């Protein structure tokens, strides 16, 4: 954990990030390399939409793939789910129109099946 502050959440504990350089690093495990099916889930609350805010990211496991997936909130308040594949490049999905609001909790679930 790098600078994130542990706080009381809606249910249990949560982490507060400063939006600049706070993050939690979860080490890579070989079981997650080369996945063709996966689901990611997280709860988050945004305080502002000044820049693209990274929410969740799975970094690459080799020199060819920089990010396997990433979840961001863009400066217009839309969720952006990005998948990066060595063989086919980058694919991104935006949430439906309708901006998120600051100060509210949101639950994100992203699922991918290569089939």
Order of alpha helices (4+ residues) and beta strands (2+ residues): beta-beta-beta-beta-beta-beta-beta-beta
